[in-house]
Amino acid sequence: MSKAVYELQGYAIVLDKIVFVTRVFTAEDGEGFQFNIRFSGETRLAPKFATRHEADLQRSLVIKALNDI
């Protein structure tokens, strides 16, 4: 897989299309924790995780991947 592509929960994310990553917050209806990734063109991905630790870890890995491209 290219360095400019990142996989998250079965999605292949093209890193240079990401324009914004939110902080981790509690998902609606107690469905765990999530953060949002907004892409150019107003597309949004909202991955949800069972624990805050897992959500924080995945968010930090996305940001690290963004910094590495």
C-alpha atoms as one frame of an Amber mdcrd trajectory, in Angstrom:
protein
   0.000   0.000   0.000   1.252   3.469  -0.865   2.538   5.737   1.871  -0.180
   8.217   0.852  -2.950   5.673   1.610  -3.968   4.647   5.132  -6.359   1.867
   6.134  -8.852   2.452   8.943 -11.716   0.090   9.767 -11.704  -1.387   6.275
 -11.559   1.978   4.487  -8.615   2.991   2.326  -8.045   6.679   3.056  -6.094
   8.842   0.611  -4.156  11.010   3.038  -3.641  14.004   0.775  -7.449  14.390
   0.500  -7.884  14.899   4.283  -8.568  18.513   5.234  -9.587  18.175   8.911
  -9.468  15.684  11.808 -11.555  16.363  14.926 -10.758  15.531  18.517 -12.066
  12.295  20.046 -15.527  12.628  21.576 -18.329  10.439  22.910 -20.498   9.066
  20.120 -24.270   9.558  20.182 -26.455   7.049  22.021 -23.494   5.694  24.030
 -22.013   3.923  21.005 -18.446   4.384  22.252 -16.036   7.066  21.071 -15.356
   8.580  17.681 -13.498  11.229  15.756 -14.379  12.664  12.369 -12.206  12.899
   9.289 -13.302  15.458   6.702 -12.069  15.172   3.135 -11.976  17.711   0.323
 -15.385  17.749  -1.314 -17.234  17.674   2.043 -17.067  13.887   2.446 -16.833
  12.784   6.085 -15.795   9.551   7.786 -16.772   8.994  11.433 -14.995   5.892
  12.768 -16.347   4.637  16.117 -14.454   2.653  18.734 -15.489   0.811  21.881
 -12.948   2.565  24.138 -11.550   6.082  24.300  -8.018   4.643  24.380  -8.551
   2.872  21.050 -10.066   6.004  19.469  -7.169   8.179  20.730  -4.646   5.657
  19.411  -6.228   5.429  15.952  -6.550   9.217  15.707  -2.894   9.680  16.645
  -1.868   7.090  14.028  -3.852   8.936  11.339  -2.159  12.205  12.302   1.264
  10.526  12.325   0.581   9.138   8.834  -0.414  12.638   7.686   2.844  14.072
   9.026   4.870  11.343   7.295   3.626  12.046   3.745
